[in-house]
Amino acid sequence: MKRVLFLGIIIALSSCSPPQEEKKPAPAPSAGKEVNILHITSESHFKSRVLDSEGAFLVDFYADWCAPCRELAPIVSSLAKTYAEKATIAKVNVDEAGPIAQRYGIRSIPTVLIIKNGKEVGRYVGSRREEEYAAGLDKALE
């Protein structure tokens, strides 16, 4: 009985913890094959390509191990195609570019920011429907 209880506790705890360093999670669907998506890798890259640029941006803060982030990936890809000529769609991996996430107070992923001319004009925490993100982008494009 003690062995079964102990095994149950171990299984429960292991399913709640983030993946271990030696385990590489499966990449997000279509990672590396995304068309029209700017992958931000550093604070200087974010500043030069997003903050110092004019126009509307949708910035997806995500992690490869995050299931809701993987579910959001096709929506972000669809928005990149839909808004290819009007706005820039960017992604920030919080595991690789943590200082950017910290600067913007990203405490939960996925978080999507709408930025217009270097200023945040919208924030969506958690996965939302494509129409909500589109409405935010449309408003920023006005």
C-alpha positions in Angstrom: 0.0 0.0 0.0 2.8 2.4 0.9 4.6 1.7 -2.4 1.4 2.5 -4.4 0.8 5.7 -2.5 4.5 6.7 -2.9 4.4 5.9 -6.6 1.2 8.0 -7.0 2.8 11.0 -5.3 5.9 10.7 -7.5 3.8 10.6 -10.7 1.6 13.6 -9.5 4.7 15.7 -8.7 6.5 14.8 -11.9 3.5 15.9 -14.0 3.4 19.3 -12.3 7.0 20.3 -12.7 8.6 22.0 -15.7 10.6 19.7 -18.0 14.1 18.9 -16.9 17.0 20.3 -18.7 18.1 17.0 -20.3 14.6 16.5 -21.8 14.1 18.5 -24.9 10.4 19.3 -25.5 8.9 18.9 -28.9 9.1 22.1 -30.8 6.0 24.2 -31.3 4.1 23.2 -34.4 5.7 24.6 -37.5 8.5 26.1 -35.5 11.3 27.3 -37.8 8.9 27.1 -40.8 6.8 30.2 -39.9 6.4 32.6 -42.7 6.3 36.4 -42.0 7.1 35.9 -38.3 9.9 37.8 -36.7 11.7 35.8 -34.0 13.1 38.1 -31.3 16.3 36.8 -29.7 17.6 39.7 -27.5 16.7 43.0 -25.9 18.6 44.9 -28.5 16.9 43.0 -31.3 13.5 43.8 -29.7 14.3 47.4 -29.3 15.6 47.9 -32.9 13.0 45.8 -34.7 9.9 46.6 -32.5 10.2 49.5 -30.2 12.1 51.8 -32.5 9.9 51.0 -35.5 6.7 52.6 -36.6 3.6 50.5 -37.2 1.6 47.8 -35.5 3.1 44.7 -33.9 1.6 41.6 -32.4 4.2 40.1 -30.0 3.6 36.5 -28.8 5.5 35.6 -25.6 5.7 31.8 -25.4 7.8 28.8 -24.4 8.2 25.6 -26.3 7.1 23.4 -23.3 3.9 25.4 -22.8 0.9 23.5 -24.1 -1.4 26.6 -24.4 1.4 28.3 -26.3 1.6 25.4 -28.8 -2.2 25.7 -29.2 -1.8 29.4 -30.0 0.9 28.9 -32.6 -1.4 28.2 -35.5 -3.4 31.3 -34.7 -0.2 33.4 -34.7 0.8 31.9 -38.0 -2.6 32.6 -39.5 -2.4 36.2 -38.3 1.0 36.5 -39.8 -0.4 35.6 -43.2 -3.5 37.7 -42.8 -1.6 40.9 -41.7 1.6 40.3 -43.8 1.3 43.7 -45.5 -0.2 45.6 -42.6 1.5 44.6 -39.3 4.5 42.7 -38.0 4.0 39.5 -36.1 6.8 38.6 -33.6 7.5 35.9 -31.2 9.6 36.0 -28.0 10.7 32.7 -26.4 10.7 33.6 -22.7 13.3 30.8 -22.0 15.7 32.4 -24.4 14.9 36.1 -24.0 13.9 36.3 -20.3 15.0 39.9 -19.8 12.4 41.1 -22.4 9.6 39.2 -20.7 10.7 40.6 -17.3 10.8 44.1 -18.6 7.2 43.8 -19.8 6.0 42.1 -16.7 5.1 38.8 -18.4 4.1 36.5 -15.6 2.0 34.0 -17.5 2.3 32.5 -20.9 1.1 32.8 -23.5 0.9 36.6 -23.3 0.3 38.6 -26.5 1.1 42.3 -26.7 -0.1 44.7 -29.3 2.5 47.5 -29.8 1.9 50.6 -31.9 4.8 52.9 -32.7 6.9 51.5 -29.8 4.1 51.7 -27.2 2.0 48.9 -25.8 -1.7 49.4 -26.7 -3.1 46.0 -25.9 -2.3 42.9 -23.8 -3.9 39.4 -23.9 -3.0 37.0 -21.1 -3.8 33.4 -22.0 -4.9 31.9 -25.2 -7.7 33.8 -27.0 -9.6 33.4 -30.2 -8.0 34.7 -33.4 -10.8 37.3 -33.8 -9.7 39.0 -30.5 -6.1 39.4 -31.6 -7.3 40.6 -35.0 -9.5 43.2 -33.4 -6.6 44.5 -31.4 -4.4 44.7 -34.5 -7.1 46.4 -36.4 -7.5 49.0 -33.7 -3.7 49.6 -33.7 -3.8 50.0 -37.4 -6.4 52.8 -37.3 
